[in-house]
């Protein structure tokens, strides 16, 4: 980790303030924004605070540059080839920090966010989490060598079904969907800064927490973390529509190649198991005789085939279509040879999932190979991140998150309060920022001595979702399409 989250949060505050002012004055349209550079600060990666924007304002007020001067480079914090001595002299961006306010609890923060209607900087502890693996039934002593008397420890009080648990250390206080949570086994990992952009008092997280703050995070979706769009956390789109934008299946798209917004660049891939398509769960028999015929048994679409018994449902053309239309991976391949087979032509399908123990899941799958009978088995209880390290979608079913619309996380109020009680270090900063008229390219004719080239190159189009109802691929059928050979008269 580069430790530059404060840099991203600071630039985020400035970008949102600049955009709001530019739209208010008619300098930008609602579909435009200007991207500023984090890279040009060439600072330490040992951490920092967004509040330096206020405390060092007289040194920073003319030291923010458009992103085009030097885009964010992975692992190269001190490199900015475009930043020459003359750039400071002709840089048009200039601002004044009139004041800074700080709040330390969620009720006031939410009230001020509503009243001021602007993005703010949020600082919070982040934690490691120790989970407990219960040694029960078929996943106990006989099948798992860790569940031996000399390895196990007493289970937490809420896991009274057994006295033998294995502590699993090193987890994080967020899941693969971008939801933060709190846990009895938290220890401090460090601090983190994000951009606070909204709240939703009605959203229920997977861990059962209702209501929380919505933040824009600098973490790129990676092997142990995913994210969603702002509209998803605001419950303005269906889960199906959200998978079109942020499928979390996941393939990374480099922003420096495609001109997309910057977020921390990680050479990694995310495969969120809870987004995989499930099939064949009503099977009476798990055995399917192998054959080489991969064509559909019928040229006509029969939706019931997608809900038939056994692995045959997973192999049907109907299930392939359902999974594709729903933006969910269907076919999986093995990653961990200790839990599944790396043999060629072996494909896995999710049959079902069941909650187990301490935030773990038992995933049951179909294993299909063209040369051996298919079989059904269940993986041992795992955290979702460990399932993602065991199986993954085949390459052609991996879909990319949209870096322009994804990247938002959800922080439940209950978790925020627990972080405050246990670790302190939680607060939100709001800045009153005044932008000099020279900062906007629309005023370039008034300031001929300044160079607006980088500013113009850093002005970009904001991708927006436009869904009509809960079905992302649906549209209103035109009247003439009902009677293709008749004339339509309105």
C-alpha positions as CSV (number, residue, x, y, z in Angstrom):
1,X,0.0,0.0,0.0
2,X,1.3,3.4,-0.9
3,X,-0.2,5.3,2.0
4,X,-1.5,8.1,-0.2
5,X,-5.2,7.9,0.7
6,X,-5.1,11.3,2.2
7,X,-3.8,12.7,-1.1
8,X,-6.8,11.2,-3.0
9,X,-9.2,12.4,-0.4
10,X,-7.8,15.9,-0.5
11,X,-7.8,16.1,-4.3
12,X,-11.4,14.6,-4.2
13,X,-12.5,17.5,-2.0
14,X,-11.0,20.0,-4.4
15,X,-12.4,18.3,-7.5
16,X,-15.9,18.2,-6.1
17,X,-15.8,21.9,-4.9
18,X,-14.3,23.0,-8.3
19,X,-17.0,21.1,-10.3
20,X,-19.9,22.4,-8.2
21,X,-18.7,26.0,-8.7
22,X,-18.0,25.5,-12.4
23,X,-21.5,24.1,-13.0
24,X,-23.1,26.8,-10.9
25,X,-21.5,29.5,-13.0
26,X,-22.1,27.7,-16.3
27,X,-18.4,26.8,-17.0
28,X,-19.1,23.1,-17.0
29,X,-22.1,21.0,-17.9
30,X,-23.5,18.5,-15.5
31,X,-21.8,15.7,-17.5
32,X,-18.3,17.2,-17.2
33,X,-15.7,17.3,-14.5
34,X,-12.0,18.4,-14.2
35,X,-9.5,15.8,-12.9
36,X,-6.7,17.1,-10.7
37,X,-3.3,15.4,-10.1
38,X,-2.4,13.5,-7.0
39,X,0.9,12.4,-8.5
40,X,2.4,15.9,-8.8
41,X,2.6,16.4,-5.0
42,X,5.5,13.9,-5.0
43,X,5.1,13.3,-1.3
44,X,5.9,10.6,1.2
45,X,3.9,7.4,1.2
46,X,4.0,7.2,5.0
47,X,0.6,8.7,5.4
48,X,-0.8,12.2,5.9
49,X,-3.9,14.1,6.8
50,X,-6.5,16.0,4.6
51,X,-6.4,18.8,7.1
52,X,-3.1,19.9,5.7
53,X,-5.2,21.5,3.0
54,X,-6.2,24.1,5.7
55,X,-3.0,24.3,7.8
56,X,-0.7,24.6,4.7
57,X,-3.2,26.6,2.6
58,X,-0.8,29.4,1.7
59,X,1.7,27.0,0.3
60,X,-0.9,24.8,-1.5
61,X,-3.3,27.4,-2.9
62,X,-1.5,27.6,-6.2
63,X,0.2,24.2,-6.1
64,X,-2.7,22.0,-7.4
65,X,-2.4,21.0,-11.1
66,X,-4.7,19.3,-13.6
67,X,-4.2,15.6,-13.9
68,X,-2.7,15.9,-17.4
69,X,0.5,17.2,-15.9
70,X,1.4,13.7,-14.6
71,X,-1.2,10.9,-14.3
72,X,-1.0,8.6,-11.2
73,X,1.8,6.1,-11.5
74,X,1.8,2.8,-9.6
75,X,4.7,2.6,-7.2
76,X,6.4,5.8,-8.4
77,X,5.4,8.5,-6.0
78,X,8.2,11.0,-6.7
79,X,8.0,11.1,-10.5
80,X,6.2,13.9,-12.3
81,X,8.0,14.7,-15.6
82,X,5.6,17.4,-16.5
83,X,6.2,19.5,-13.4
84,X,8.8,22.1,-14.4
85,X,9.8,25.3,-12.8
86,X,7.7,27.3,-15.3
87,X,4.6,25.4,-14.6
88,X,4.0,27.2,-11.3
89,X,4.2,30.5,-13.0
90,X,1.5,29.8,-15.6
91,X,-0.7,27.5,-13.6
92,X,-4.2,28.9,-13.7
93,X,-5.6,26.9,-10.7
94,X,-5.9,29.1,-7.6
95,X,-8.1,28.8,-4.5
96,X,-8.5,30.2,-1.0
97,X,-9.6,28.1,2.0
98,X,-11.9,30.3,4.0
99,X,-12.5,27.9,6.9
100,X,-12.4,24.3,8.0
101,X,-15.0,22.6,10.2
102,X,-14.6,19.2,11.9
103,X,-17.2,16.8,13.4
104,X,-16.7,13.6,15.3
105,X,-20.0,11.7,15.4
106,X,-22.4,10.5,12.8
107,X,-25.5,12.4,13.7
108,X,-23.9,15.8,13.3
109,X,-22.0,14.6,10.2
110,X,-25.2,13.5,8.5
111,X,-26.9,16.8,9.4
112,X,-24.1,18.9,8.1
113,X,-23.7,16.8,4.9
114,X,-27.4,17.5,4.2
115,X,-27.2,21.2,5.1
116,X,-24.0,22.0,3.2
117,X,-24.6,19.6,0.2
118,X,-21.0,19.1,-0.6
119,X,-18.3,16.4,-0.5
120,X,-16.3,16.2,2.7
121,X,-13.1,14.4,3.8
122,X,-13.6,11.4,6.2
123,X,-10.9,9.9,8.3
124,X,-11.4,6.5,10.0
125,X,-9.5,3.7,11.7
126,X,-9.2,0.5,9.6
127,X,-8.8,-2.8,11.3
128,X,-7.6,-6.4,11.1
129,X,-10.3,-9.0,12.0
130,X,-9.8,-12.4,13.6
131,X,-12.5,-14.8,12.6
132,X,-13.2,-18.2,14.2
133,X,-13.6,-21.4,12.2
134,X,-15.9,-23.8,14.1
135,X,-14.9,-27.5,14.0
136,X,-18.3,-29.1,13.4
137,X,-19.6,-32.3,11.7
138,X,-18.0,-33.2,8.4
139,X,-15.7,-30.2,8.5
140,X,-14.2,-31.1,11.9
141,X,-11.3,-33.2,13.2
142,X,-11.5,-36.0,10.6
143,X,-11.4,-33.8,7.5
144,X,-9.4,-30.8,8.7
145,X,-6.0,-31.3,10.3
146,X,-6.3,-27.8,11.9
147,X,-9.2,-29.0,14.0
148,X,-7.1,-31.1,16.4
149,X,-7.1,-30.7,20.1
150,X,-3.7,-29.0,20.3
151,X,-4.7,-26.5,17.6
152,X,-8.2,-25.4,18.6
153,X,-9.2,-22.7,21.1
154,X,-12.4,-21.9,22.9
155,X,-15.1,-20.5,20.6
156,X,-16.6,-17.0,21.3
157,X,-19.8,-17.1,23.4
158,X,-22.1,-16.5,20.5
159,X,-20.8,-19.7,18.8
160,X,-21.9,-22.1,21.5
161,X,-22.5,-25.1,19.2
162,X,-18.9,-26.3,19.7
163,X,-16.0,-25.7,22.0
164,X,-13.3,-26.1,19.4
165,X,-12.6,-23.1,17.0
166,X,-9.6,-22.2,14.9
167,X,-8.7,-18.5,14.9
168,X,-8.2,-17.1,11.4
169,X,-6.1,-13.9,11.6
170,X,-5.5,-11.2,9.1
171,X,-9.0,-10.4,7.9
172,X,-10.1,-6.9,7.1
173,X,-13.2,-4.9,8.3
174,X,-14.9,-4.7,4.9
175,X,-16.4,-7.4,2.6
176,X,-15.9,-7.9,-1.1
177,X,-19.0,-5.7,-1.9
178,X,-17.5,-2.6,-0.3
179,X,-19.4,-2.8,3.0
180,X,-17.5,-2.0,6.2
181,X,-18.5,-3.9,9.3
182,X,-17.4,-4.2,13.0
183,X,-16.4,-7.4,14.7
184,X,-15.5,-8.7,18.2
185,X,-12.0,-9.7,16.9
186,X,-10.8,-6.3,15.7
187,X,-7.3,-4.9,16.1
188,X,-6.0,-1.7,14.7
189,X,-4.4,-1.7,11.2
190,X,-4.0,2.0,10.7
191,X,-5.9,5.0,9.5
192,X,-7.6,5.7,6.2
193,X,-9.0,8.8,4.5
194,X,-11.9,8.8,2.0
195,X,-14.4,11.2,0.4
196,X,-17.8,11.4,2.1
197,X,-20.5,11.9,-0.6
198,X,-23.8,10.8,0.9
199,X,-25.8,8.7,3.4
200,X,-28.7,6.3,3.3
201,X,-30.7,5.6,6.5
202,X,-32.6,2.7,4.9
203,X,-29.8,0.5,3.4
204,X,-29.4,-2.9,5.0
205,X,-25.9,-4.4,4.7
206,X,-25.3,-8.2,4.4
207,X,-24.2,-8.2,8.1
208,X,-27.5,-6.8,9.1
209,X,-26.6,-3.1,9.8
210,X,-29.2,-0.5,8.8
211,X,-28.2,2.9,7.6
212,X,-24.8,4.5,7.1
213,X,-22.5,6.9,5.2
214,X,-21.5,6.5,1.6
215,X,-17.8,7.2,0.7
216,X,-15.7,7.3,-2.4
217,X,-12.6,5.2,-1.9
218,X,-9.2,5.4,-3.5
219,X,-8.8,1.6,-3.3
220,X,-9.0,-0.1,-6.7
221,X,-11.1,-3.2,-6.8
222,X,-8.7,-6.0,-6.1
223,X,-8.5,-9.7,-5.0
224,X,-10.1,-9.0,-1.5
225,X,-12.3,-5.9,-2.2
226,X,-15.0,-4.7,-4.5
227,X,-17.2,-1.6,-4.7
228,X,-20.4,-0.3,-6.1
229,X,-21.9,2.8,-7.7
230,X,-23.3,5.7,-5.7
231,X,-26.7,5.0,-7.2
232,X,-26.6,1.4,-5.7
233,X,-25.9,2.6,-2.2
234,X,-28.7,5.2,-2.6
235,X,-31.0,2.3,-3.7
236,X,-31.8,4.1,-7.0
237,X,-31.1,1.1,-9.2
238,X,-31.9,-2.6,-9.0
239,X,-29.2,-5.2,-8.2
240,X,-29.5,-6.4,-11.9
241,X,-28.8,-2.8,-13.2
242,X,-25.9,-2.5,-10.8
243,X,-24.3,-5.6,-12.2
244,X,-24.2,-3.8,-15.6
245,X,-22.1,-1.1,-14.1
246,X,-20.2,-2.8,-11.2
247,X,-20.4,-6.6,-11.8
248,X,-17.6,-7.3,-9.3
249,X,-16.7,-10.3,-11.3
250,X,-13.8,-8.5,-12.1
251,X,-11.4,-7.5,-14.8
252,X,-9.2,-4.4,-14.2
253,X,-9.1,-1.7,-16.9
254,X,-6.1,0.6,-16.7
255,X,-7.2,4.2,-16.4
256,X,-4.1,5.6,-17.9
257,X,-4.7,3.8,-21.1
258,X,-8.4,4.4,-21.4
259,X,-8.5,8.0,-20.0
260,X,-10.6,7.0,-17.0
261,X,-10.5,8.5,-13.5
262,X,-7.5,7.6,-11.3
263,X,-7.7,5.1,-8.5
264,X,-4.9,3.1,-6.9
265,X,-3.5,0.9,-9.6
266,X,-3.2,-2.8,-8.5
267,X,-2.2,-5.6,-10.8
268,X,-4.9,-7.9,-9.4
269,X,-8.3,-9.4,-10.2
270,X,-11.4,-9.7,-8.1
271,X,-13.9,-12.6,-8.3
272,X,-16.7,-12.0,-5.8
273,X,-18.3,-15.4,-5.2
274,X,-21.7,-14.0,-4.2
275,X,-22.1,-12.7,-7.8
276,X,-21.7,-16.1,-9.4
277,X,-24.7,-17.7,-11.0
278,X,-26.2,-20.8,-9.2
279,X,-27.8,-23.7,-11.1
280,X,-28.9,-27.3,-10.7
281,X,-29.8,-27.1,-7.0
282,X,-32.8,-29.5,-7.2
283,X,-30.8,-32.5,-8.3
284,X,-31.9,-36.0,-7.3
285,X,-28.7,-37.5,-8.6
286,X,-25.3,-35.8,-9.1
287,X,-24.0,-38.1,-11.8
288,X,-24.0,-37.2,-15.5
289,X,-22.5,-39.4,-18.1
290,X,-19.8,-37.6,-20.1
291,X,-20.3,-37.0,-23.8
292,X,-18.7,-35.0,-26.5
293,X,-21.9,-33.4,-27.9
294,X,-21.9,-29.8,-26.8
295,X,-24.9,-28.7,-28.9
296,X,-28.3,-27.9,-27.5
297,X,-30.7,-30.8,-27.4
298,X,-33.4,-28.5,-28.8
299,X,-33.2,-25.6,-31.2
300,X,-36.0,-23.9,-29.3
301,X,-35.5,-22.0,-26.1
302,X,-37.1,-23.8,-23.2
303,X,-36.7,-21.8,-20.0
304,X,-37.5,-24.8,-17.7
305,X,-34.2,-26.4,-18.8
306,X,-32.4,-23.7,-16.7
307,X,-34.1,-25.0,-13.6
308,X,-33.8,-28.8,-14.2
309,X,-32.2,-31.2,-11.8
310,X,-28.5,-31.6,-11.6
311,X,-25.5,-30.4,-13.5
312,X,-27.5,-30.8,-16.7
313,X,-29.3,-27.5,-15.9
314,X,-25.9,-25.8,-15.6
315,X,-24.8,-27.2,-19.0
316,X,-28.0,-26.1,-20.8
317,X,-28.0,-23.2,-23.3
318,X,-30.8,-21.7,-21.2
319,X,-28.6,-21.3,-18.1
320,X,-25.9,-19.8,-20.3
321,X,-28.3,-17.2,-21.6
322,X,-29.7,-16.5,-18.1
323,X,-26.3,-16.0,-16.6
324,X,-25.1,-13.8,-19.5
325,X,-28.2,-11.6,-19.4
326,X,-28.0,-11.3,-15.6
327,X,-24.3,-10.3,-15.8
328,X,-23.2,-13.2,-13.6
329,X,-20.3,-15.7,-14.3
330,X,-21.6,-19.3,-14.8
331,X,-18.5,-21.4,-15.5
332,X,-15.7,-21.5,-13.0
333,X,-12.2,-22.9,-13.0
334,X,-10.0,-24.2,-10.1
335,X,-7.2,-22.1,-8.6
336,X,-6.3,-24.0,-5.5
337,X,-5.3,-27.6,-6.3
338,X,-5.8,-28.7,-2.7
339,X,-9.6,-28.0,-2.9
340,X,-10.5,-28.7,-6.6
341,X,-9.1,-30.1,-9.8
342,X,-6.7,-28.3,-12.2
343,X,-7.2,-31.0,-14.8
344,X,-7.9,-29.6,-18.3
345,X,-11.6,-29.4,-19.4
346,X,-12.8,-29.4,-15.8
347,X,-15.5,-26.8,-15.1
348,X,-17.2,-25.9,-11.9
349,X,-20.7,-24.5,-11.3
350,X,-22.2,-23.2,-8.1
351,X,-25.0,-25.3,-6.8
352,X,-25.8,-23.4,-3.6
353,X,-24.3,-21.5,-0.7
354,X,-25.0,-21.7,3.1
355,X,-23.9,-19.3,5.9
356,X,-21.6,-21.0,8.3
357,X,-20.0,-19.9,11.6
358,X,-18.2,-16.6,11.8
359,X,-19.1,-14.8,8.5
360,X,-18.1,-17.9,6.5
361,X,-19.9,-19.7,3.7
362,X,-20.2,-23.3,2.6
363,X,-20.3,-23.4,-1.2
364,X,-21.5,-26.5,-2.9
365,X,-20.5,-27.0,-6.5
366,X,-20.8,-29.2,-9.5
367,X,-17.6,-30.5,-11.1
368,X,-17.9,-31.4,-14.8
369,X,-15.3,-32.9,-17.1
370,X,-15.9,-34.2,-20.6
371,X,-14.1,-37.5,-19.8
372,X,-15.3,-38.4,-16.3
373,X,-18.7,-38.5,-14.6
374,X,-19.8,-35.2,-13.1
375,X,-20.0,-35.0,-9.3
376,X,-21.2,-32.7,-6.6
377,X,-19.3,-31.7,-3.5
378,X,-19.0,-28.9,-1.0
379,X,-16.0,-26.8,-0.2
380,X,-15.1,-26.5,3.5
381,X,-16.4,-23.4,5.2
382,X,-14.4,-20.3,4.1
383,X,-14.5,-16.6,4.2
384,X,-15.6,-15.1,0.8
385,X,-12.1,-14.0,0.0
386,X,-10.8,-17.6,0.4
387,X,-13.6,-18.9,-1.9
388,X,-12.3,-16.3,-4.4
389,X,-8.8,-17.8,-4.1
390,X,-10.2,-21.3,-4.6
391,X,-12.4,-20.8,-7.7
392,X,-12.7,-18.1,-10.3
393,X,-14.8,-17.5,-13.5
394,X,-13.4,-18.6,-16.8
395,X,-11.7,-15.8,-18.6
396,X,-14.4,-15.0,-21.2
397,X,-17.1,-14.6,-18.4
398,X,-15.1,-12.0,-16.5
399,X,-16.5,-8.4,-16.8
400,X,-15.0,-5.1,-15.9
401,X,-16.2,-2.7,-13.3
402,X,-16.6,0.9,-14.7
403,X,-13.9,2.9,-12.9
404,X,-15.9,6.1,-13.6
405,X,-19.0,4.9,-11.7
406,X,-17.8,2.3,-9.2
407,X,-15.5,2.8,-6.3
408,X,-18.0,3.7,-3.6
409,X,-18.2,2.0,-0.2
410,X,-20.8,1.9,2.6
411,X,-20.0,2.6,6.3
412,X,-22.8,1.6,8.7
413,X,-23.5,3.9,11.6
414,X,-23.2,1.0,14.0
415,X,-19.7,0.2,12.8
416,X,-18.7,3.9,12.9
417,X,-19.7,4.1,16.5
418,X,-17.8,0.9,17.4
419,X,-14.7,2.3,15.7
420,X,-15.0,5.5,17.7
421,X,-15.5,3.6,21.0
422,X,-12.7,1.2,20.4
423,X,-10.0,3.1,18.5
424,X,-11.0,6.8,18.3
425,X,-9.5,8.6,15.2
426,X,-12.8,9.1,13.4
427,X,-13.8,12.5,12.1
428,X,-15.0,14.5,9.1
429,X,-13.6,17.7,7.7
430,X,-15.6,20.2,5.7
431,X,-13.8,23.1,3.8
432,X,-15.2,26.4,2.6
433,X,-13.3,26.9,-0.7
434,X,-13.3,30.0,-2.9
435,X,-12.0,29.6,-6.4
436,X,-10.3,32.4,-8.2
437,X,-11.9,33.4,-11.6
438,X,-8.6,32.5,-13.4
439,X,-9.1,28.8,-12.4
440,X,-11.7,28.2,-15.0
441,X,-10.9,27.7,-18.7
442,X,-14.0,29.7,-19.7
443,X,-12.2,32.8,-18.4
444,X,-8.9,32.2,-20.4
445,X,-9.4,35.3,-22.4
446,X,-9.1,37.4,-19.3
447,X,-5.8,35.8,-18.3
448,X,-3.6,35.5,-21.4
449,X,-0.4,35.0,-19.4
450,X,-1.7,31.7,-18.0
451,X,-1.6,28.3,-19.7
452,X,-4.9,26.5,-19.9
453,X,-3.7,23.5,-22.0
454,X,-3.5,21.0,-19.1
455,X,-6.8,22.2,-17.8
456,X,-8.5,21.6,-21.1
457,X,-6.9,18.1,-21.4
458,X,-8.1,17.2,-17.9
459,X,-11.7,18.1,-18.6
460,X,-13.6,14.9,-19.0
461,X,-17.0,13.4,-19.5
462,X,-18.8,11.8,-16.6
463,X,-20.4,8.5,-17.4
464,X,-24.0,8.3,-16.3
465,X,-26.4,5.4,-16.0
466,X,-29.8,5.6,-17.7
467,X,-32.0,2.7,-16.9
468,X,-35.8,2.5,-17.6
469,X,-37.2,0.5,-14.7
470,X,-35.6,-2.5,-12.9
471,X,-34.5,-4.3,-16.1
472,X,-31.3,-2.9,-17.6
473,X,-31.8,-4.4,-21.1
474,X,-35.5,-3.7,-21.5
475,X,-37.0,-0.9,-23.6
476,X,-40.5,0.2,-24.6
477,X,-41.4,-1.7,-27.8
478,X,-42.4,0.6,-30.6
479,X,-46.1,0.3,-31.8
480,X,-45.1,-0.7,-35.3
481,X,-43.1,-3.6,-34.0
482,X,-46.3,-5.3,-32.8
483,X,-47.7,-5.3,-36.4
484,X,-44.7,-5.2,-38.7
485,X,-46.9,-5.3,-41.9
486,X,-49.4,-2.7,-40.8
487,X,-49.3,1.0,-40.8
488,X,-49.2,2.8,-37.5
489,X,-51.6,5.8,-37.0
490,X,-51.2,7.6,-33.7
